[in-house]
Amino acid sequence: MSTGFNAGLGGGVTIILDGGEASILRSLVSQVLGLVQPGSTGQDPLERALGIGAAEKPSDPVLARLFPSAYADDEKASTEFRRYTEATLREGKRADAETLLETAEQGEVRLTADQAQAWLRALNDVRLALGVRLEVTEEIHDELADMAEDDPRYPAYVTYDWLTYLQDTLVRALW
C-alpha cells in the first residue's frame, strides 16, 4: 500500500503507487468523469454558446452532491445560480479528472503544484461520489472496524478509507 504523498521540490508532490492502486484510481476517476460529462444546455443558440445550461437539480444523489444547490432555502435562486454555473463546474471537474487520469501510473508519480491541486479536487469528487453510494456517515471508522472482511461492502469501505488517507496526505504535503 502506498505511503501517501510527500512534498516535492517547487511546491510539487510525489507518491509511489503500485499497479493496483493506480488502476483503482483510474477506474474510480473514470466513473466520476462519466457522471460529470456535459449536462443539457438550453435550446437557445446564445445560451448554448455561453454555456448556460438547464436549471434542474440533478435527480441522481451523486450528482446532487457533486453539484449542490447554492441556496438551500431559495429554490428559485438556486435554479438561476445552477443555470449560469453548472457548465463551468462540470468542465472543471472533467479537467481535474483528466489530469489525474493522465498522471496516475505505477511507480513514482511526480506532480506539479497545479497537478496536485487537480488531484486534490478529483480525489474529493471520487470520495463524495463513493460516500453517497455507500451512505457514509460519521461512524464509518467504527463500522469498518467492526465489519468482517467477508462482508460484501468491505472492499468499498476500505477503498473509501484509502481515498481519505490519500486526500489527507496530499493536503499535508501541499501545506
C-alpha positions as CSV (number, residue, x, y, z in Angstrom):
1,M,0.0,0.0,0.0
2,S,1.2,3.5,-0.8
3,T,2.8,5.5,1.9
4,G,0.9,8.6,0.7
5,F,2.1,11.9,-0.7
6,N,5.3,13.6,0.1
7,A,6.2,17.2,-0.5
8,G,8.5,17.6,-3.5
9,L,10.5,20.4,-5.0
10,G,9.0,23.7,-6.2
11,G,5.6,23.1,-4.5
12,G,5.0,19.8,-6.2
13,V,4.4,16.4,-4.5
14,T,5.3,12.8,-5.1
15,I,3.7,9.4,-4.4
16,I,4.6,5.9,-5.2
17,L,1.7,3.8,-6.4
18,D,1.7,0.1,-7.1
19,G,-0.1,-1.1,-10.2
20,G,-3.3,-2.0,-8.4
21,E,-3.5,1.4,-6.7
22,A,-3.0,3.3,-10.0
23,S,-5.6,1.1,-11.6
24,I,-8.2,1.6,-8.9
25,L,-7.7,5.4,-9.0
26,R,-8.0,5.5,-12.8
27,S,-11.2,3.3,-12.7
28,L,-12.9,5.4,-10.0
29,V,-12.0,8.7,-11.6
30,S,-13.2,7.4,-15.0
31,Q,-16.5,6.6,-13.4
32,V,-16.8,10.1,-12.0
33,L,-15.7,11.5,-15.3
34,G,-18.6,9.7,-16.9
35,L,-21.0,11.2,-14.5
36,V,-19.9,14.8,-15.0
37,Q,-20.0,14.8,-18.8
38,P,-21.8,17.9,-20.1
39,G,-25.3,18.4,-18.8
40,S,-28.1,19.5,-21.0
41,T,-27.9,23.1,-22.4
42,G,-30.6,25.4,-23.2
43,Q,-32.3,25.4,-26.6
44,D,-31.4,28.9,-27.4
45,P,-28.2,29.1,-29.5
46,L,-26.9,32.0,-27.5
47,E,-27.4,30.0,-24.3
48,R,-25.5,27.1,-25.8
49,A,-22.7,29.3,-26.9
50,L,-22.4,30.9,-23.5
51,G,-22.5,27.5,-21.7
52,I,-25.8,28.4,-20.0
53,G,-27.3,25.1,-19.0
54,A,-30.5,23.5,-17.8
55,A,-31.5,24.6,-14.3
56,E,-32.9,21.4,-12.9
57,K,-31.5,19.9,-9.7
58,P,-30.0,16.5,-10.6
59,S,-32.1,13.6,-9.6
60,D,-29.1,11.3,-9.2
61,P,-28.0,11.7,-5.5
62,V,-24.3,11.6,-6.5
63,L,-24.7,14.5,-9.0
64,A,-26.7,16.4,-6.4
65,R,-23.8,16.0,-4.0
66,L,-21.2,17.0,-6.7
67,F,-23.4,20.0,-7.8
68,P,-25.2,21.0,-4.7
69,S,-27.8,23.8,-4.6
70,A,-26.3,27.1,-3.8
71,Y,-29.2,28.4,-1.7
72,A,-30.8,25.7,0.4
73,D,-33.8,27.9,1.4
74,D,-34.4,29.5,-2.0
75,E,-35.1,27.1,-4.9
76,K,-35.6,29.9,-7.4
77,A,-32.2,31.5,-6.6
78,S,-30.6,28.0,-6.7
79,T,-32.1,27.3,-10.1
80,E,-30.7,30.6,-11.5
81,F,-27.3,30.0,-10.0
82,R,-27.2,26.5,-11.4
83,R,-28.2,27.7,-14.8
84,Y,-25.2,30.0,-15.0
85,T,-22.5,28.0,-13.2
86,E,-23.1,24.3,-13.7
87,A,-21.5,24.0,-17.2
88,T,-18.3,25.7,-15.9
89,L,-18.3,23.5,-12.7
90,R,-18.7,20.4,-14.9
91,E,-15.8,21.5,-17.1
92,G,-13.6,22.0,-14.1
93,K,-14.4,18.6,-12.7
94,R,-13.7,17.0,-16.1
95,A,-10.3,18.8,-16.3
96,D,-9.3,17.7,-12.8
97,A,-10.3,14.1,-13.6
98,E,-8.4,14.1,-16.9
99,T,-5.3,15.4,-15.1
100,L,-5.4,12.5,-12.6
101,L,-6.0,10.0,-15.4
102,E,-3.0,11.4,-17.4
103,T,-0.6,11.2,-14.4
104,A,-1.7,8.2,-12.3
105,E,0.7,5.5,-13.1
106,Q,2.5,2.7,-11.5
107,G,5.7,3.7,-9.7
108,E,6.8,7.2,-8.6
109,V,4.3,9.9,-9.6
110,R,5.7,13.4,-9.6
111,L,3.1,16.2,-9.7
112,T,3.5,19.9,-10.1
113,A,1.7,22.1,-7.7
114,D,-1.1,22.7,-10.3
115,Q,-1.4,18.9,-10.9
116,A,-1.5,18.2,-7.2
117,Q,-4.4,20.7,-6.8
118,A,-6.3,18.9,-9.6
119,W,-5.6,15.6,-7.9
120,L,-7.0,17.0,-4.6
121,R,-10.2,18.1,-6.3
122,A,-10.6,14.9,-8.3
123,L,-10.0,12.7,-5.1
124,N,-12.6,14.8,-3.3
125,D,-15.1,14.2,-6.1
126,V,-14.4,10.4,-6.0
127,R,-14.8,10.4,-2.2
128,L,-18.1,12.3,-2.4
129,A,-19.5,10.0,-5.1
130,L,-18.4,6.8,-3.3
131,G,-19.6,8.3,0.0
132,V,-23.1,8.9,-1.3
133,R,-23.3,5.4,-2.9
134,L,-22.1,3.8,0.4
135,E,-24.3,6.1,2.5
136,V,-21.2,7.0,4.6
137,T,-21.8,8.6,8.0
138,E,-19.6,10.0,10.7
139,E,-19.4,6.4,12.1
140,I,-17.6,5.0,9.1
141,H,-14.5,4.1,11.1
142,D,-16.5,2.3,13.7
143,E,-18.4,0.4,11.1
144,L,-15.2,-0.5,9.2
145,A,-13.5,-1.7,12.4
146,D,-16.5,-4.0,13.2
147,M,-17.0,-5.2,9.6
148,A,-16.0,-8.7,8.7
149,E,-13.6,-9.0,5.8
150,D,-16.0,-11.3,4.0
151,D,-18.8,-8.6,4.2
152,P,-19.6,-7.7,0.6
153,R,-19.4,-4.0,1.5
154,Y,-15.9,-4.3,3.0
155,P,-13.8,-3.7,-0.2
156,A,-15.8,-0.5,-1.0
157,Y,-15.4,0.8,2.6
158,V,-11.7,0.1,2.6
159,T,-11.4,1.9,-0.7
160,Y,-13.2,4.9,0.7
161,D,-10.9,4.8,3.7
162,W,-7.8,4.6,1.4
163,L,-9.1,7.6,-0.6
164,T,-9.5,9.5,2.6
165,Y,-5.9,8.7,3.5
166,L,-4.6,9.8,0.1
167,Q,-6.5,13.0,0.3
168,D,-5.2,13.7,3.8
169,T,-1.6,13.0,2.9
170,L,-1.9,15.2,-0.2
171,V,-3.3,18.1,1.8
172,R,-0.4,17.7,4.3
173,A,2.2,17.5,1.5
174,L,0.8,20.7,-0.1
175,W,0.7,22.7,3.2
